[in-house]
């Protein structure tokens, strides 16, 4: 079976799994606030740690060995999702997972390899993060033997319309995803050149598409002139 409908765990194992889910949700809420307020690197780094903890929480539920690293792209996570949590596996955009893992490298610029580049699009990133977390949170509940399952914080804060969860959340507001994404929005591009020099560009564009794509080559050197560069999108106003 791909879906575990009920799974009994020893108390300590259950507490460990629940702890991962609690801190994953807290990191998610923090990531949302950072992304909304245009702290895009920091928001994506916390989004990575949120998804990492959700993945580790699922492995804890099964009693599987939990990787002691932060790479959310590893096969151990993907196999657990595919074999045990198929309904979640089927809705995950794994290019987004790869994107978050790549963003996580931005914690320390000096450790990034030369020719690394990335582009972060605010609303597109937020929309995908909200989508994944909604599916994960709606798929699990925890309860002690003989007790009713308690509502998780996601459900409580959704019902209470907590602004930290509701602000700019197209799912909860019932806003069409394409309309939410395909409007002028903030983009951050980063590249570490072959000589180690760092280049960063912030701009607004109206060229974003709801195409599921998250991996772009940012600040791309032009073949005819390596000292000139091409952005992923045309900045707003320059194509009019």
N, C-alpha and C positions, 0 to 999 in steps of 0.2 A: 504493500500500500504506500502511496505517496503522501498521505495525510494522516497524522497521528491525531485521533479525535480525543483520546484520553490516555494519559501516560502517568503511571504512578512512579514516584521517586522517593528515595530516602530523604528525610527532612533536611539534612545538610546539603544534599545535592540540589534540592528544590530551592533552598535559600540562595545558593550560589547562582543558579540560573536566574532567579528573580532579581538578584542584585545586578546582573548584567543588563537585564531589560530596564530596570529603573534608571541606571546611569546612562544607558543608551538614549532613553527618552530625554533626560536632562541635557545631554550633549546636543541632541537634535533641536531642542528649544533654543539653546544658546546659539547653535549654528544659524537658525532662522533669523535671530536678531542681528547677528553679524552680517548676514547676506542682505537683509532688508536695509541695513544702514551702510551698505556699500563697502564693508570690510570683507572683500571677497576672498582673499587668501585665507584669512582667519576663519571665515565661515566654512570654507571647503575643508580646511584641516579638521575642524570639529565635526563636520558632516562625515568625514572618513572615520573618526573615532566612534561616532554614533553607530554607523553601520557595522563597524568592527565588533562592537559590543553586542549588537543584535545577533550577528553571526555566531559569536562565541557563546551567547546565551542559548542559542539553538543546539549547539554542540553539548553544552552543559545539561540541557534537558535529556539528551540521549545518553549521557554519561561518557561521551567520547573525549579523547584527549584534546585539550584546548591549546592551539598554537600560542607560543609566547612571543609573538611579534605583531606588527601592525599592518601587514600586507593583506588586504581584503580580496586580492585577486587570486590567491593560491587555490589549487585544485581541491585541497581538503575542505574548504568552505563550499566550493561549488558542488562537489560531490554530495555533501551532506544535504544541501538544498535540493539537488536533483533527485536524490534517492529517498529522502525522508519528508521533505516539505515541498512537494511538487507544485502546489498551488502558488507558493511564493516564487519559486524558481521560474515559473512560466511568465510572471509579470515583470521580472527584473530585467532592466536594460543593462547588460554587462559592459557595454561601452561606458556607461555612466560610472559603474564600479571601477573600471580601469582609470577613468578620468579622476575620480576622487583619490585613488591611490597615487596617481601622478601628482595631484595637488599636495598631497601629504609631504612630498619631498621638499616643498617650499618652506618647511620649518627652518632650514638652515641653508642659506644661499651658497655658502662655501663648500657644502657637500654635494651640490648638484653638479652633474657632469656637463661639460661643455657641449653646446648645440642642443641643450634641452630647451623646449619651448612649450607654452601652454596658453590657452585662452579661456577665460571664465566669463560666462554670460549670466547676469544676475537672476532674472526671472526664470530662465530656462533651467538653471541649476536648482532653484528653489522649488519649482514645480515638480521636478523629478524626485527630489528628496521628499517632499510632502507625499507624493504618490507611493513611494516605497514604504515609508514609515506607516502610512495609513494601512496598507495591506498587512504589514508585520503585526502592528498593534491589534488589528481586528482578528488576527489568527490565533492569538494566545490569551489564556487567562490562567491565573494561579489560585489554588485554594488549598487550605489545610483539610485533612480528613474530617468529615462530619460538619464542615462549615460551607457556607455558600461562597462561590467565587466572588472576590471583591472586584469592583470596577477598577480598571487601571487608570492612570493619570490622563492618558490620552482621551479616554471616554469621558472622564469627569470634566476635564478642561474643555472638551468639545461641547458638552452639554451646558457648561457654564459660560460658554463663549469667551473664554479667556483670550484677551487680545494677543498674548504671546504665541498662541497657536493659531488664532483666526486671522491676524493681520496678514494681508497679501496671500492668503491661502485660497487658491482658486477652487479647490475641491470643496471645501466647507462652504464657500460662498456660492457654489454652483455656477462658476464662471467657465465658459468654454475654454479648454486648454489652449487651442490654437489662437483664440483671441487674446488670451492672457500673455502668450509668448511672443506673438507676432506684432509687437508694437515697439516704439522707440525704447531702448533699454541700455543700461550701462554694461560696457565690456572692459575687461582688463586683460592685456596681453603682456607676456613675459618671455624673454629669451636670454639665455646665457650663451654668448658668442664663443667661437672657437678659441679665442684668446682669454676667455674668462670674464670679459666685460659683461655687465648686466644692463639690459635694456627693458624698460617698462613703459607701457602706454595705457592711459585711461581715456575712454571716449564713449559717446552715445551713438547708436546706430539704429536705423529702422529696417535693417535687412535680416533680422533674425527669423528663422523658420522652425516650425514645430516638426522636425524631421528625425528626432531621436539621436542626432549626432552631437558628440561632446569632445571628440578628439580633433583638434585643429593644429596646423603648423602656424604658430604665431610669429609675427614680425619676421617674415620669411625674406632672406636676402635674395635680391634679384640676380639671375644668372648673368645678365649683361653688365651688371654693376654691383658687386658684392657689398659696396658701401651704401647702397640704397635698399629699402625694404618695403615689403607689401604687407598690409594688415589683413586680417581675416575678413573684415567687412569695411565698407566705406563709411566713414564717420558721418553722422547726421548733418545734412545741409550741404555736404560737398558734392552730392550727386544730383543736386537740383539745378 
